[in-house]
């Protein structure tokens, strides 16, 4: 679950263009379109809130994502199958909150913690990678999304085609990806506004907050102490135990939780 959340965060941060760099034209166009797209990815202006419907194209996998931005504060709400996860990034501190029953439990990790998944991530428009991969970029007209006119670009490489559409503030309002296997993923803004306040970045009322960095360090220490002081061996043993649980109980969630708990001793 955590890896899926982090992957979505990285995707949305890239869509919003957290930072940029100077770029030049590529051979695919020569008409300034690469510079134009790169400038679009240098980031949105002002604060905003946008709610996306995410359609994975199979008729069943439809999720809702709400993205908040205000200077160095980011919040992303993911809703799928009636379950909601709220993820916050405030001054580099990442907090992920999941609803359990009527209350939220939040895991937080500071920007200085070595376990912070965003500690070594840079968000730049990948000019060199695009040039080397044979990307072809072109302008692709405009569309109306959530009563806003969005300027669109098309990017293709091999059999994969992507369409990106931005508001005047450089906020991504629509993106459609068609892979070489024929899979389709669509992000479409259903609501878009600039009405964002500081209260939008407060954790859910009454949430239980757990310092994930401390918990991980304590776990590593316990594992190390339990296997002759060898933390690596302890982590490997834990992984083997988890794998055994998966093989034995499959999709039996209740049994898996009990088995995982026994792995931790």
Backbone as a ProteinNet text record, in pm:
[ID]
protein_1_A
[PRIMARY]
XXXXXXXXXXXXXXXXXXXXXXXXXXXXXXXXXXXXXXXXXXXXXXXXXXXXXXXXXXXXXXXXXXXXXXXXXXXXXXXXXXXXXXXXXXXXXXXXXXXXXXXXXXXXXXXXXXXXXXXXXXXXXXXXXXXXXXXXXXXXXXXXXXXXXXXXXXXXXXXXXXXXXXXXXXXXXXXXXXXXXXXXXXXXXXXXXXXXXXXXXXXXXXXXXXXXXXXXXXXXXXXXXXXXXXXXXXXXXXXXXXXXXXXXXXXXXXXXXXXXXXXXX
[TERTIARY]
84.1	0	87.2	192.4	276.2	342.9	391.2	457.7	360.9	233.1	134.1	107.1	99.2	74.7	189.5	314.4	431.2	437.9	406.8	409.7	310	191.8	91.3	134.9	197	248.3	348.7	443.2	546.4	483.5	382.8	314.8	249.4	178.1	107.1	203.3	313.8	413	472.5	497.3	550.5	447.8	318.9	212.4	203.2	227.1	217.8	345.6	455	581.3	643.7	701.4	753.1	874.2	951.9	1064.9	1101.6	1187.6	1222.8	1366.4	1406.3	1541.2	1538.4	1643.3	1648.9	1657.5	1585.9	1584.2	1603.3	1631.5	1646	1556.4	1539.9	1456.2	1517.3	1431.5	1479.4	1458.9	1506.9	1490.5	1345.4	1264.6	1124.7	1040.7	1050.7	967.2	1046.3	1145.9	1227.3	1150	1030.3	946.2	921.1	1007.9	993.9	896.3	837.7	737.6	798.8	924.6	988.3	1005.6	1056.4	1070.2	934.9	834.2	699.7	648.2	667.2	623.4	706	836.4	923.9	884.9	851.5	809.8	678.5	591.8	466	492.5	594.2	626.9	708.5	745.4	821.7	735.8	606.2	524.3	405.9	300	180.8	204.1	128.7	138.2	23.8	53.2	-50.3	-89.5	-193.3	-241.8	-364.9	-387.5	-503.7	-545.1	-665.6	-721.4	-785.6	-750.4	-806.4	-841.4	-961.1	-1006.3	-1008.1	-930.5	-921.6	-1003.4	-1064.4	-1116.1	-1012.4	-969.1	-866	-931.2	-928.5	-993.7	-886.7	-880.5	-780.4	-828.6	-947.1	-989.8	-1051.4	-1062.7	-1120.5	-1264.4	-1319.5	-1457.1	-1475.9	-1373.9	-1384.7	-1292.1	-1174	-1072.6	-1088.5	-1186.6	-1204.9	-1181	-1087.6	-1053.6	-1065.6	-1076.8	-1082.4	-962	-896	-779.5	-799.9	-786.1	-793.2	-656.2	-608.5	-472.1	-478	-412.8	-407.6	-263.7	-245.8	-113	-120.9	-28.7	-15.8	129.5	206.5	349.6	419.4	477.2	551.7	466.2	336.1	244.6	166.7	160.5	89.1	3	-115.1	-202.1	-267.3	-271.4	-332.7	-427.6	-553.9	-653.9	-685.3	-674.2	-706.6	-829.1	-927.8	-1047.9	-1070.5	-1082	-1103.6	-1182	-1287.6	-1370.5	-1416.8	-1447.8	-1498.9	-1393.9	-1266.5	-1159.2	-1082.9	-1045.4	-976.4	-841.1	-740.5	-607.3	-570.5	-526.6	-484.4	-333.3	-262.6	-117.4	-78.4	5.9	47.1	198.5	243	384.6	391.7	438.7	446.4	589	657.5	796.8	884.2	854.8	937	893.8	809.8	760.1	642.2	651	545.7	461.3	329.8	237	128.6	105.3	2.5	-102.4	-227.8	-336.8	-438.7	-471.6	-572.8	-685.9	-807.1	-923.6	-950.8	-958.7	-989.3	-1111.4	-1224.9	-1349	-1391.4	-1406.8	-1448.1	-1332.2	-1210.6	-1096.7	-981	-886.2	-769.3	-645.6	-560	-426.7	-326.1	-230.3	-135.5	7	81.5	224	299.9	394.4	467.7	616.9	687.4	832.1	893.5	998.5	1056.5	1147.2	1175.7	1260.3	1404.3	1448.6	1587.4	1604.1	1493.8	1501.2	1548.4	1643.7	1699.3	1595.7	1487.7	1383.2	1279.6	1291.6	1195.7	1208	1101.6	1111.9	1134.2	1108	1123.8	1254.5	1340.1	1459.6	1558.3	1558	1655.6	1588.7	1463.2	1390.8	1406.3	1435.2	1437.8	1330	1261.4	1153.2	1193.6	1258.7	1300.3	1238.3	1216.7	1168.7	1278.7	1253	1358.9	1406.4	1474	1514	1603.9	1710.8	1805.2	1737.8	1655.8	1587.3	1493.9	1425.5	1332.5	1407.7	1519.6	1597.3	1647.3	1697.4	1754.8	1648.2	1527.2	1423.9	1346.8	1373.7	1305.6	1165.6	1139.9	1010.1	982.9	858.3	813.4	706.2	730.2	637.9	571	442.7	371.3	254.5	212	93	-30.4	-133.9	-250	-381.4	-388.9	-513.8	-552.1	-680.4	-732.2	-858.3	-888.4	-1013.4	-1069.2	-1195.2	-1257.1	-1272	-1210.9	-1215.4	-1259	-1365	-1416.1	-1435.3	-1490.8	-1522.1	-1397	-1282.6	-1158	-1101.9	-1048.6	-983.3	-841.9	-808.3	-676.5	-601.5	-475.1	-389.6	-322.2	-324.1	-280.6	-154.2	-81.7	37.3	29.7	88.2	93.8	238.7	264.4	398	386.5	472.9	469.7	611	622.2	749.2	715.3	766.1	727.5	578.4	510.8	366.7	287.7	357.5	290	260.8	137.8	95.4	37.3	78.4	27	-22	-131.8	-183.4	-192.1	-129.7	-129.5	-199.2	-287.7	-358.7	-350.2	-308.1	-280.4	-370.3	-399.7	-469.3	-370.3	-420.1	-332.3	-232.1	-265.3	-175.5	-78.9	-70.8	17.2	-24.2	-151.5	-203.2	-254.3	-210.8	-256.7	-405.2	-485.2	-628.6	-670.8	-586.7	-624.7	-499.6	-495.8	-389.5	-443.7	-407	-449.3	-327.7	-308.5	-196.4	-249.1	-201.5	-232.3	-100.2	-84.7	40.6	46.4	164.6	180.7	100	63.2	-21.3	-169.3	-200.7	-339.5	-408.3	-335.4	-393.6	-413.5	-520.3	-553.2	-568.7	-504	-519.5	-551.9	-658.9	-701.9	-712.7	-646.7	-666.2	-746.9	-863.6	-944.4	-993.8	-969.8	-1013.3	-1164.5	-1229.3	-1373.9	-1407.3	-1314.8	-1331	-1195.5	-1196	-1070.7	-1097.9	-1024.6	-1042	-911.2	-903.7	-786.5	-818.4	-929.5	-972.8	-908.3	-789	-713.8	-671.9	-690.4	-654.1	-559.5	-501.9	-409	-477.8	-607.3	-677.5	-685.5	-668.4	-670.6	-552.1	-449.5	-328.9	-316.4	-424.6	-428.3	-464.1	-404.3	-435.5	-579.4	-640.6	-778.1	-792.9	-902.1	-926.1	-926.4	-852.5	-849.2	-763.5	-686.5	-605.1	-493.9	-467.9	-353.2	-230.6	-125.8	-7	108.8	168.7	280.3	403.5	516.1	642.6	700	681.1	723.1	873.8	949.1	1094.6	1142.1	1084.4	1122.1	1082.2	961.5	915.4	1006.9	1047.4	1136.5	1272.3	1323.3	1452.6	1445.4	1337.1	1319.9	1310.2	1237.8	1224.2	1359.1	1437.1	1569.4	1658.7	1649.9	1729.7	1688.9	1556.1	1507.1	1550.5	1540.6	1581.1	1729.7	1807.3	1951.4	1988.5	1922.7	1950.8	1908.8	1806.7	1755.1	1833.1	1921.3	1998.8	2145.7	2195	2336.9	2380.6	2287.6	2325.1	2330.7	2294	2300.6	2164.1	2150	2021.3	1981.4	2077.3	2046.5	1990.5	2054.2	2005.4	1866.1	1842.8	1710.9	1604.3	1633.7	1538	1511.6	1615.8	1598.4	1510.6	1532.8	1452	1305.8	1283.5	1146.9	1079.8	1154.7	1100.3	1063	1147.6	1118.5	994.1	980.7	863.2	736.3	740.9	625.6	589.7	691.7	667.1	599.2	641	577.8	431.2	401.3	261.6	179.3	235.6	165.3	134.7	234.4	217.5	114.1	108.6	19.5	-124.3	-142.7	-277	-336.1	-254.2	-305.9	-379.1	-508.8	-587	-668.6	-644	-714.5	-656.2	-716.9	-660.6	-643.7	-744.8	-738.3	-625.2	-612.5	-505.2	-368.5	-360.8	-234.2	-188.9	-282.3	-246.1	-189.5	-251.6	-201.4	-64.1	-44.6	84.3	193.4	162.8	260.2	298.2	199	226.6	321.1	304.8	394.3	536.4	548.9	683	758.5	683.4	745.6	770.8	723.4	748.4	656.7
-120.1	0	124.6	126.8	246.4	275.4	170.1	191.7	251.3	205.2	259.2	405.5	438.9	577.6	665.6	621.9	700.9	717	609.7	618.4	721.6	724.2	822.1	962.8	979.2	1110.7	1160.5	1074.7	1113.9	1151.1	1072.7	1103.9	1240.5	1268.8	1395.7	1512.1	1490.8	1596.9	1627.9	1522.7	1544.2	1614.8	1575.6	1639.2	1786.8	1821.8	1961.8	2036.9	1965.5	2029.2	2105.3	2032.3	2099.7	2185.5	2153.9	2239.4	2217.1	2302.7	2288.9	2324.8	2317.7	2353	2407.1	2478.2	2532	2418.7	2432.3	2327.1	2386.1	2299.6	2342	2255.6	2296.2	2219	2082.8	1985.9	1856.6	1849.3	1738.9	1721.3	1692.6	1661.5	1629.1	1755.5	1833.7	1952.8	2072.5	2114.5	2228.7	2357.9	2359.2	2477.8	2534.7	2502.4	2554.5	2478.3	2369.2	2297.9	2234.8	2189.2	2128.3	2231.9	2350.6	2457.7	2493.1	2495.1	2532.1	2432.5	2304.1	2200.8	2205.8	2225.8	2231.5	2345.8	2461	2575.3	2545.1	2470	2431.4	2345.5	2258.1	2169.7	2237.7	2365.6	2432.3	2462.5	2443.3	2449.6	2541.7	2509	2592.8	2721.1	2823.9	2950.9	2961.3	3012.5	3028.6	2897.4	2903.1	2784.6	2730.6	2601.7	2544.9	2412.4	2373.6	2245	2183.8	2060.7	1995.8	1851.1	1810.1	1672.9	1598.2	1489.9	1408.8	1281	1240	1104.5	1024.9	914.9	832.5	705.4	688.2	574.5	485.7	361.2	268.2	188.2	221.9	168.6	31.4	-33.1	-166.9	-168.2	-48.1	-39.8	-56.7	-103.5	-127.2	-37.6	-11.3	63.2	213.5	272.5	417.3	472.9	564.9	622.1	773.8	835.1	980.4	1030.4	1130.2	1189.6	1340	1395.5	1540.1	1590.4	1690.1	1740.5	1886.1	1916.5	2053.2	2103.6	2229.6	2290.4	2432.7	2465.6	2601.9	2621.9	2683.1	2705.7	2572.3	2553.3	2430.5	2325.6	2336.5	2240.8	2166.4	2035.2	1950.5	1851.7	1828.3	1724.7	1648.4	1516.3	1432.1	1334.2	1338	1244.6	1141.7	1013.8	905.9	832	813.7	739.8	627.3	505.6	389.5	285.8	233.4	130.6	173.7	301.8	352.5	380.2	355.9	379.8	505.8	584.3	710.9	713.3	758.5	781.3	926.4	995	1134.5	1140.3	1199.5	1211.3	1357.9	1397.7	1537	1547.3	1653.5	1690.5	1837.3	1862.4	1998.1	2023.3	2116.5	2147.8	2022.8	1931.5	1811.9	1693.7	1715.7	1606.1	1538.9	1407.1	1331.7	1259.5	1273.9	1207.1	1138.6	1009.9	933.6	888.4	924.5	894.7	802.5	693.2	601.1	592.2	580.1	574.3	431.3	410.3	279.5	294.6	243.3	266	410.7	478.5	618.8	714.6	662.5	749	724	818	808	769.8	690.3	663.3	718.5	797.8	865.9	820.4	793.8	763.6	883.9	934.1	1053.9	1027	1092.5	1075.9	1209.8	1249.9	1382.8	1386.5	1506.1	1517.3	1475.8	1474.2	1437.6	1288.5	1214.9	1071.6	999.3	908.5	837.7	747.2	715.2	630.2	708.8	842	924.7	896.5	845.3	807.3	924.4	1046.5	1164	1237.5	1181.3	1254.7	1275.3	1185.7	1198.9	1211.4	1258.2	1272.1	1413.5	1426.7	1556.8	1556.9	1670	1680	1776.9	1725.7	1807.1	1752.5	1841	1795.5	1711.3	1583	1489.1	1507.2	1619.5	1652.1	1545	1506.2	1409.6	1275.7	1230.5	1103	1106.4	1219.3	1231.4	1228.6	1300.8	1302.9	1163.4	1091.6	960.4	856	873.6	772.1	790.1	898.7	918.9	974.1	1048.3	1115.1	1206.6	1210.6	1307.8	1393.2	1522.8	1615.5	1704.2	1731.5	1820.8	1886.1	2001.4	2065.9	1986.5	1987.6	1903.5	1974.4	2103.6	2177.5	2210.2	2233.3	2265.8	2184.6	2168.6	2105.6	2184.5	2165.1	2228	2123.9	2153.3	2062.7	2141.6	2097.8	2166.9	2316	2346.7	2484.4	2569.9	2507.3	2578.9	2530.2	2622.7	2585.1	2538.6	2420.7	2362.3	2344.3	2387.1	2372.1	2235.7	2162.9	2023.6	2000.2	1896	1849.7	1697.7	1647.2	1502.9	1457.9	1351.8	1292.9	1146.8	1104.8	965.2	909.5	785.3	713.9	567.4	512.7	378.2	373.5	276.7	262.3	329	393.9	459.7	605.2	648	785.4	847.6	970.6	1042.7	1180.9	1224.2	1358.7	1430.5	1549.6	1629.9	1762.5	1804.8	1931.7	2014.7	2143.1	2230.3	2353.5	2402.7	2530.4	2643.8	2767.1	2883.1	2895.4	2835.3	2840.4	2722.4	2647.5	2531.2	2415	2406.4	2294	2187.5	2063.4	1955.2	1929.7	1939.3	1914.7	1783.7	1733.8	1611.5	1542.9	1411.8	1335	1197.4	1152.4	1021.4	947.8	826.7	744.2	616.6	587.1	461.2	387.4	273.7	200	113.1	60.1	-25	-154.1	-190.4	-308.3	-275.8	-145.7	-105.1	-64.8	-65.6	-21.8	129.6	176.1	318.6	366.2	477.3	540.8	688	736.2	875.3	945.6	1060.6	1152.9	1270.3	1296.3	1409.6	1489.7	1621.1	1708.1	1723.8	1692	1709.8	1838.6	1885	2011.8	2081.1	2213	2288.1	2427	2466.1	2599.2	2644.7	2771.9	2828.5	2861.5	2808.7	2833.9	2731	2763.1	2674.3	2753.4	2695.7	2764.2	2678.2	2736.6	2664.1	2546.3	2558.2	2449.8	2323.2	2337.3	2219.4	2127.3	2177.7	2098.7	2050.7	2065.4	2011	1863	1782.4	1639.9	1620.4	1506.3	1480.5	1492.7	1549.5	1570.5	1437.4	1433.5	1314.4	1201.8	1226.6	1120.4	1075.6	945.3	891.2	903.7	969.4	995.1	908.7	832.4	743.8	791.9	805.5	844.8	722.8	716.3	599.3	580.9	691.9	681.4	614.3	653.3	593.8	447.6	416	277.6	188.5	237.9	159.4	138.8	244.6	232.5	134	140.8	46.8	-96	-114.4	-247.6	-300.4	-213.9	-255.5	-292.5	-214.4	-244.5	-378.1	-401.2	-526.6	-645.7	-630.1	-739.1	-765.7	-657.9	-672.8	-742.4	-704.4	-766.4	-911.9	-943.8	-1080.2	-1175.1	-1123.3	-1210.7	-1174.1	-1187.7	-1163.7	-1023.8	-927.2	-789.2	-756.5	-850.7	-829.7	-782.7	-650.3	-595.8	-648.8	-659.8	-708.4	-849.2	-934.8	-1072	-1074.5	-984.4	-977	-938.1	-840	-797.6	-910.1	-983.6	-1095.6	-1203.5	-1228.8	-1328.6	-1285.8	-1155.1	-1103.6	-1120.1	-1090.1	-1105.5	-1249.4	-1343.7	-1484.8	-1527.8	-1474.1	-1506.7	-1455	-1330	-1273	-1355.8	-1398.1	-1478	-1609.4	-1667.8	-1790.9	-1770.3	-1654.6	-1621.6	-1610.1	-1540.2	-1522.2	-1656.3	-1745.4	-1875.4	-1960.6	-1946.7	-2030.4	-1981.5	-1846.9	-1794.5	-1720.4	-1691	-1628.2	-1498.7	-1492.8	-1369.6	-1363.8	-1456.7	-1456.1	-1345.6	-1225.4	-1107.2	-1125.7	-1180.2	-1195.5	-1289.4	-1400.9	-1495.5	-1435.4	-1356.4	-1293	-1196.4	-1117.1	-1021.4	-1092.5	-1204.5	-1280.3	-1338.4	-1387.2	-1446.1	-1340.5	-1223.4	-1114.6	-1072.9	-1068.5	-1031.3	-1128.4	-1258.1	-1358	-1343.3	-1294.3	-1271.3	-1165.2	-1067	-958.6	-998.3	-1117	-1165.8	-1105.2
0	0	0	85.3	93.9	-39.4	-108.9	-237.5	-339	-337.5	-430.8	-401	-271	-233.1	-278.6	-250.5	-288.7	-439.7	-513.8	-660	-709.8	-648.4	-689	-655	-537.3	-498.9	-601.6	-638.3	-734.3	-867.2	-912.1	-1038	-1031.5	-922.7	-912.3	-897.2	-826	-815	-951.7	-1029.9	-1164.2	-1251.1	-1235.3	-1312.9	-1279.9	-1153.3	-1113.9	-1142.4	-1168.1	-1204.1	-1090.8	-994.2	-875.9	-905.1	-1004.6	-1038.4	-1182.9	-1236.3	-1377.1	-1403.1	-1530.4	-1567.5	-1709.2	-1749.1	-1884.4	-1984.6	-2097.7	-2197.4	-2335.7	-2431.2	-2569.9	-2656	-2782.6	-2873.9	-2899.9	-2929.2	-2974	-3124.5	-3181.9	-3326	-3361.4	-3259.4	-3286.8	-3284.5	-3387	-3395.9	-3441.5	-3361.6	-3398.5	-3400.4	-3341.3	-3346.9	-3207.9	-3113.4	-2978.6	-2892.6	-2942.5	-2864.7	-2740.5	-2751.2	-2633.5	-2523.3	-2559.7	-2460.6	-2400.3	-2485.3	-2439.4	-2336.1	-2364.8	-2271.4	-2143.4	-2157.8	-2040.8	-1948.5	-2007.4	-1925.4	-1853.7	-1919.6	-1856.1	-1733.4	-1743.8	-1633.3	-1524.2	-1541.5	-1436.1	-1315.6	-1325.9	-1206.6	-1217.1	-1141.5	-1140.2	-1064	-1097.7	-1027.1	-928	-806.9	-705.9	-641.2	-559.3	-489.5	-561.2	-546	-612.3	-548.6	-581.3	-540.4	-663.7	-693.5	-811.8	-777.1	-815.5	-791.9	-924.1	-930.8	-1051.9	-1036.3	-1145.1	-1154.4	-1232.5	-1175.4	-1238.2	-1290.5	-1421.5	-1486.4	-1548.5	-1501.7	-1552.7	-1673	-1724	-1852.2	-1851.8	-1733.8	-1733	-1682.4	-1657.5	-1613	-1464	-1395.3	-1251.1	-1170	-1222	-1148.6	-1169.8	-1103.5	-1108.9	-969.4	-957.2	-827.7	-834.4	-717.1	-708.3	-630.5	-684.2	-619.8	-610.8	-490.7	-472.7	-430.2	-502.3	-485.2	-441	-328.7	-275.8	-283.5	-321.1	-323.6	-270.7	-179.5	-128.9	-88.9	-180.1	-159.6	-133	-12	14.3	84.1	72.5	134.7	26.6	41	-54.3	23.3	-27.1	31	-83.4	-71.1	-173.2	-105.8	-143.7	-92.6	-200.3	-166.7	-259.8	-208.1	-294.4	-256.6	-355.7	-303.4	-388.8	-309.4	-369.7	-306	-167.1	-152.8	-26.5	78.9	48.8	144.5	105.7	206.9	182.4	251.4	178.6	233.9	208.7	312.7	300.5	322.2	226.9	235.6	233.1	327.3	341.1	325.5	262.3	259.9	298.7	420.2	473.7	520.9	454.5	487.6	485.3	393.1	377.3	461	560.5	643.2	573.2	556	489.3	593.5	582.8	674	592.5	619.5	549.3	649.4	625.5	717.7	651.3	717.9	668.3	769.7	719	806.6	847.9	978.3	1033.6	1123	1077.4	1149.7	1135.3	1248.4	1245.7	1269.4	1280.9	1311.8	1216.2	1214.8	1128.3	1209.2	1148	1200.6	1101.2	1150.3	1062.3	1090.1	984.3	993.1	941.1	1019.1	978.1	977.8	887	877.5	839.2	909.8	892.1	770.4	717.4	597.3	621.4	747.2	777.2	800.7	806.2	831.4	705.7	721.4	605.5	540.4	612.5	556.1	477.8	477.5	404.8	255.6	189.9	48.3	-44.4	2.2	-84.2	-58.2	27.8	68.2	-45.2	-144.6	-252.7	-389.3	-392.3	-518.5	-572	-698.8	-764.1	-871.7	-885.6	-982.1	-1092.5	-1194.6	-1307.3	-1434.8	-1529.9	-1659.9	-1723.1	-1752.7	-1790.8	-1934.5	-1961.3	-2098	-2159	-2087.9	-2144.3	-2170.6	-2075.2	-2093	-2212.9	-2230.5	-2342.7	-2474.8	-2481.4	-2605.1	-2639.9	-2538.4	-2563.2	-2595.7	-2542.8	-2562.4	-2692.6	-2766.1	-2892.8	-2880.5	-2773.4	-2756.8	-2875.8	-2919.9	-3018.7	-2953	-2944	-2878.9	-2982.6	-2961.8	-3053.8	-2980.6	-3030.7	-2976.7	-3021.3	-2936.8	-2966.9	-2935.1	-2969.8	-2957.3	-2814.3	-2792.6	-2659.8	-2632.6	-2504.2	-2463.3	-2345.1	-2314.4	-2198.1	-2087.8	-1973.1	-1858.7	-1736.3	-1670.2	-1550.6	-1577.4	-1693.3	-1734.3	-1754	-1771.4	-1798.8	-1932.4	-2010.3	-2135.2	-2105.6	-2152.8	-2127.6	-2258.7	-2258.4	-2376.2	-2370.6	-2482.3	-2481.9	-2564.9	-2525.1	-2596.8	-2607.9	-2714.3	-2733.3	-2730.6	-2656.6	-2650.5	-2691.3	-2781.6	-2823.8	-2828.2	-2789.2	-2801.6	-2823.2	-2932.1	-2969.6	-2997.8	-2936.6	-2954.3	-2842.1	-2748.4	-2636.5	-2670.6	-2644.9	-2674.5	-2547.7	-2518.8	-2403	-2445	-2384.8	-2408.1	-2273.9	-2265.5	-2144.1	-2172.5	-2082.3	-2100.9	-1973.5	-1987.8	-1874.3	-1875.3	-1753.8	-1739.7	-1764.3	-1764.6	-1781.6	-1667.3	-1551.2	-1435	-1432.5	-1542.8	-1555.4	-1465.7	-1434.2	-1357.3	-1454.3	-1432.4	-1518.2	-1494.1	-1600.5	-1588.3	-1654.2	-1742.8	-1813.6	-1865.7	-1851.8	-1916.5	-1954.1	-2071.5	-2119.4	-2172.8	-2125.6	-2169.2	-2232.9	-2352.6	-2420.5	-2439.3	-2373.7	-2380.1	-2504.6	-2532.9	-2650.1	-2637.1	-2512	-2492.2	-2509.4	-2527.6	-2544.2	-2415.8	-2302.7	-2175.9	-2177.7	-2113.3	-2111.2	-1967	-1933.5	-1802.6	-1826.5	-1763.6	-1782	-1647	-1634	-1522.7	-1577.3	-1519.5	-1564.9	-1445.3	-1449.2	-1339.9	-1343.2	-1232.3	-1220.1	-1146.4	-1061.8	-991	-986.5	-1004.7	-1003.2	-947.9	-844.2	-786.6	-723.3	-691.3	-623.6	-478.3	-428.6	-290.9	-198	-148.6	-59.8	63.4	182.3	306.2	388.7	493.6	580.1	648.5	675	743.8	658.9	527	440.5	466.4	535.2	557.2	701.7	778.9	914.1	907.8	996	999.7	1047.9	1013.1	1056.5	1207.7	1251.7	1394.4	1469.5	1580.7	1664.6	1611.5	1506.4	1446.8	1540.9	1541.2	1613.8	1523.5	1572.5	1490.8	1539.9	1448.1	1479.8	1404.6	1475.5	1413	1342	1210.3	1133.6	1137.5	1129.8	1134	1260.6	1374.3	1502.8	1508.2	1457.6	1458.5	1375.1	1257.7	1171.6	1236.8	1300.7	1366.6	1482.3	1559.9	1671.3	1619.8	1507.2	1449.6	1402.9	1336.2	1290.9	1408.2	1515.5	1634.4	1694.6	1703.3	1759.9	1675.8	1543	1454.3	1465.3	1472.6	1486.2	1614.7	1724	1852.7	1855	1775.3	1776.7	1689.2	1602.1	1513.5	1527	1648	1670.8	1638	1647.3	1619.9	1472.5	1386.2	1241.2	1191.7	1170.3	1127.4	990.8	898.4	763.9	768.5	848.6	861.2	921.8	1016.7	1078.8	979.4	893.5	792.4	692.7	657	564.8	627.5	757.1	826.6	832	853.6	857.2	721.4	614.6	480.5	450.2	493.9	472.3	549.3	670.4	751.7	685.3	635.9	566.5	443.1	368.6	248.3	284	396.4	442.3	475.3	535.8	566.9	439.3	340	212.8	147.4	149	85.2	158.3	290.5	369.5	370.6	378.3	399.2	279.3	178.9	57.9	84.9	49.8	62.9	192	285.4	413.8	501	493.7	559.2	708.9	774.5	920.4	960.8	890.1	921.2	891.2	781.6	746	854.3	907.1	1011	1132.8	1170	1283.9	1257.7	1135.3	1098.8	1095.3	1035	1031.8	1173.3	1261.5	1399.8	1466.6	1436.6	1495.2	1441.2	1317.5	1261.2	1340.4	1389.4	1466.1	1610.4	1646.7	1781.5	1883.2
[MASK]
+++++++++++++++++++++++++++++++++++++++++++++++++++++++++++++++++++++++++++++++++++++++++++++++++++++++++++++++++++++++++++++++++++++++++++++++++++++++++++++++++++++++++++++++++++++++++++++++++++++++++++++++++++++++++++++++++++++++++++++++++++++++++++++++++++++++++

